[in-house]
Every structure is written in C-alpha cells, then in structure tokens.
Amino acid sequence: MQSVCAFVGLDVHKQTISVAVADVGRADEVPHVGTIKNNLTAIGKLARSLARRHGVVEFVYEAGSCGYNVQRQLSTMGMICRVCAPSLTPRKSGERIKNDRRDAIILARLHRAGELTYVWVPDARHEALPDLVRARHAAGQDVRRDRIRIQAFMLRCDLRFEGKAWSPDLALQQDVRPSGARDCIPDLSQRTGA
C-alpha cells in the first residue's frame, strides 16, 4: 500500500464543489485549486488529474444533504474518500465567516493533521430505508388530512353518516356542493385501499 501524498478537501454543494489540496509534509498554506460542477464527469476528471499530479490522494468532505454519491463515485474509481461529521469538525471560537473556498481549505488542512471524525457511509440499500420510512409517514399524513377535510365538509353540509365518513358509499345530493368535493372521496379511497 502506497502512502498518501496529498489530502483533498471538498466543500460539496448541489451545483458546485470547491476543492483544496494539502500536500503531505508541508506546513505552508493550503492552496485552493478551484471550483468544479457537481456532476460525475467533472468529479472523475478532477480525481484523475489530482492522482496524476500527486500520486495517491485522499479525499474528504462533510456529510450533508447531498448524500454520499461523491464518496461512492470516488471509491468506485479506486480512490480513498472519507466523509466527516460536520458537528465534530474543530472550529476556532471566533471564526464565524464561512464560504466554500475557506471550508475546503480548512477540511484539507484538518484532514492532513488527522483532526477529523469520520462517519460510517451507508450503502445504497441502507440509505434507501429512511427514504421509505419518510414516504410512508408522508402518505399517512395525507390520508389523515383528507379524512379531516371530508369530515369538515360533511359537517358543513349537515350530513350525518354512520360508519366511515370517507367511504365511497357516501351519496351526495346533486345540489349540495361542486363536483370537486365529490372527487376527493374516491381519491382518498384509493390511498387507503378502502
């Protein structure tokens, strides 16, 4: 196993990635290499370019809303990429000004010094589970909201119904309300499977 020759700090955002490189054994200023687009082609081109220039490089970025796609792509290319916990990244007490360039430089410097705490990177299957749970929760909220809407509508129309108020068996008079109200009952039945 070859030793790492450079540490690359990435500040990852939806559209762009800011890049800084800290060479091993040098205590001087960490240069900001530039900003690239956050897409597969640009990331691959950057990784190959840095590997040619420095040899073995190790990437790091903070876990965030962009997920772990950058880490997965770099790992697939055979590169070392770590994801650090943003809440555990050392910060100076008076340092409140943040920008992409500065964040990338700080990440590269701290990664070279070994002062970052890394997180476990879930595989795609583990990462999909919370999305499934969120989708199920959102569907349940939609059903509850629609039930309340229909019950309020029935109450305003002074309709009394035995059983489930959101049942498709509910017969509305033609002149009660516009057809939009009648349309939401089959929609709810389809969501609940009734």
C-alpha positions in Angstrom: 0.0 0.0 0.0 1.4 3.3 -1.0 1.4 6.2 1.4 -0.9 9.2 0.8 0.9 12.1 -1.0 -1.9 14.7 -0.8 -5.1 15.4 1.1 -8.0 16.9 -0.8 -10.7 18.9 0.9 -14.1 19.1 -0.9 -16.9 21.5 0.0 -19.8 19.8 -1.7 -23.0 21.6 -2.7 -25.9 20.9 -5.0 -24.4 22.7 -8.1 -20.6 23.0 -7.3 -17.7 21.5 -5.4 -14.9 23.7 -4.0 -11.5 22.0 -4.0 -8.4 22.5 -1.9 -5.2 20.3 -1.8 -2.9 19.9 1.2 0.5 18.3 0.4 1.9 15.8 2.8 4.8 17.1 5.0 4.3 20.7 4.2 3.0 23.1 6.8 2.6 26.0 4.5 -0.7 27.4 3.2 -3.2 25.0 1.6 -3.9 26.2 -1.9 -7.5 26.4 -3.3 -7.4 24.5 -6.6 -10.8 25.8 -7.8 -14.5 25.1 -8.1 -16.0 22.4 -10.3 -19.5 21.4 -11.2 -21.1 18.7 -9.1 -21.5 16.0 -11.7 -20.0 12.6 -12.5 -17.8 13.8 -15.4 -16.2 16.8 -13.5 -15.6 14.7 -10.4 -13.9 11.9 -12.4 -11.8 14.4 -14.3 -10.7 16.1 -11.1 -9.8 12.8 -9.4 -7.7 11.6 -12.3 -6.0 14.9 -12.7 -5.0 15.0 -8.9 -3.9 11.4 -9.0 -1.6 12.1 -11.9 -0.2 15.2 -10.3 0.2 14.0 -6.7 0.1 10.2 -6.8 -2.0 8.7 -4.0 -4.6 11.2 -2.9 -7.2 11.0 -0.1 -10.4 13.0 -0.4 -12.7 14.3 2.4 -15.9 16.2 2.6 -18.5 16.9 5.3 -21.7 14.8 5.5 -24.7 16.8 4.3 -27.8 17.0 2.3 -26.0 16.0 -0.9 -25.6 12.4 0.4 -22.8 10.0 -0.3 -22.8 10.0 -4.1 -19.4 11.7 -4.3 -17.9 9.2 -1.9 -19.3 6.2 -3.8 -18.1 7.6 -7.2 -14.5 8.2 -5.9 -14.4 4.7 -4.2 -15.6 3.1 -7.4 -12.6 4.8 -9.1 -10.3 3.3 -6.6 -9.7 6.5 -4.7 -9.8 6.9 -0.9 -12.7 9.2 0.2 -13.8 9.8 3.7 -16.9 11.6 5.0 -16.5 13.6 8.2 -19.1 14.7 10.8 -19.7 18.4 10.4 -20.8 18.7 14.1 -17.4 17.3 15.2 -15.2 19.4 12.9 -12.9 21.6 15.0 -13.7 25.3 14.7 -12.0 28.3 16.1 -14.2 30.1 18.6 -14.2 33.5 16.9 -14.5 32.1 13.3 -18.0 32.8 12.1 -17.4 33.8 8.5 -17.8 30.8 6.2 -17.5 30.4 2.4 -16.9 27.5 0.1 -13.3 28.2 -0.5 -12.4 28.6 3.1 -14.3 25.5 4.1 -12.5 23.4 1.5 -9.1 24.7 2.7 -10.0 24.0 6.4 -11.1 20.5 5.6 -7.9 19.7 3.6 -5.7 21.1 6.5 -7.6 19.2 9.2 -7.6 16.0 7.2 -3.9 16.2 6.8 -3.5 16.8 10.5 -5.8 13.9 11.4 -8.2 16.0 13.4 -11.4 15.0 11.7 -14.0 12.5 13.0 -15.4 10.3 10.2 -18.8 8.8 9.8 -19.9 5.4 8.5 -21.0 5.6 4.9 -24.1 3.5 4.3 -24.5 1.5 1.1 -27.4 2.4 -1.2 -29.7 -0.1 0.4 -29.2 1.3 3.9 -29.6 4.8 2.6 -32.9 3.9 0.9 -34.6 2.8 4.1 -35.1 6.2 5.7 -36.5 7.5 2.4 -39.0 4.7 2.5 -40.0 5.5 6.1 -40.3 9.2 5.2 -42.6 8.4 2.2 -44.8 6.1 4.4 -45.1 8.8 7.0 -46.0 11.4 4.4 -48.7 9.2 2.9 -50.2 8.6 6.4 -50.3 12.4 6.9 -52.0 12.9 3.5 -54.7 10.3 4.5 -55.3 12.0 7.9 -55.5 15.4 6.3 -58.0 14.2 3.6 -60.2 12.5 6.3 -60.4 15.7 8.3 -61.2 17.7 5.1 -64.1 15.3 4.2 -65.4 15.2 7.8 -65.4 19.0 7.9 -67.2 19.1 4.5 -69.9 16.7 5.8 -70.3 18.8 8.9 -70.8 22.0 6.9 -73.4 20.3 4.7 -75.2 18.9 7.8 -74.7 15.3 6.6 -74.9 12.5 9.1 -73.4 9.2 8.2 -73.0 6.0 10.1 -69.6 4.3 9.7 -66.6 5.8 8.0 -67.2 9.3 6.9 -64.7 8.9 4.0 -66.4 5.8 2.5 -67.1 5.9 -1.3 -70.7 4.7 -0.4 -71.5 8.3 0.7 -74.2 9.6 -1.6 -74.2 13.4 -2.0 -77.1 15.3 -3.4 -76.5 16.9 -6.7 -77.1 20.5 -5.5 -75.0 20.2 -2.3 -71.5 21.3 -3.4 -69.4 21.5 -6.5 -68.0 18.3 -8.0 -64.6 18.9 -6.6 -65.8 17.7 -3.2 -67.1 14.5 -4.6 -63.8 13.9 -6.5 -61.8 13.8 -3.3 -63.7 10.9 -1.8 -62.6 8.3 -4.5 -59.1 9.8 -4.2 -59.0 9.1 -0.5 -60.4 5.6 -1.0 -57.7 4.8 -3.5 -55.0 6.0 -1.0 -56.4 4.0 1.9 -57.3 0.9 -0.1 -61.0 1.1 1.1 
